[in-house]
């Protein structure tokens, strides 16, 4: 029973941390544009990438619920997630960024879907990309689960889907290339930092044992 309560507390903590993004996704702060002209101008708008871009949403919810409630690494996962969200939130607040979006005039289904994405997700909170950071985080922890460890096909399929989600952010013009690298780097850094803290003799000894 104690372990169930612990899992539930960590799930709630994860959900609360995910609320940082929508709260700060606004134009009330001074913003900056981190465009690298030579690279970002060369990346075309490809509307079919809206599909993996949207795939991030179910990946986010399913992964957060699974790792918080059922994984043996739930403490490591949630603390990494919270750390990513807090650091990202601090950057969003003190150094808000913005990606100007292209005007889409086509009426095909992919263009309509992308316009819908634009309408529900404001063009702020760009650096670092949480699409990139959380996709990297989820993929890292999925690859530690037996379901993926025991299957080469599943591992490479997961890596392929995750890669498409991450690169979709630049092909639908939601992010610049620096946003993506920062997001991936932040996730890997936070996973490493939290692991070291949990493995240290003096760090977070009050946490329940996994």
Secondary structure, DSSP 8 states (H G I E B T S, - for coil): -HHHHHHHHHHHHHHHHHHHHHHH-SSSS-EE----HHHHTTS---GGGHHHHHHHHHHHHHHHHHHHHT-TTHHHHHHHHHHHHHHHHHHHHHSEEB---------SHHHHHHHHHHHHS-SB--SS-HHHHHHHHHHHHHTTSHHHHT-HHHHHHHHHHHHHHHHHHHHTTS--HHHHHHHHHHHHHHHHHHHHHHHSTTS-TTS---
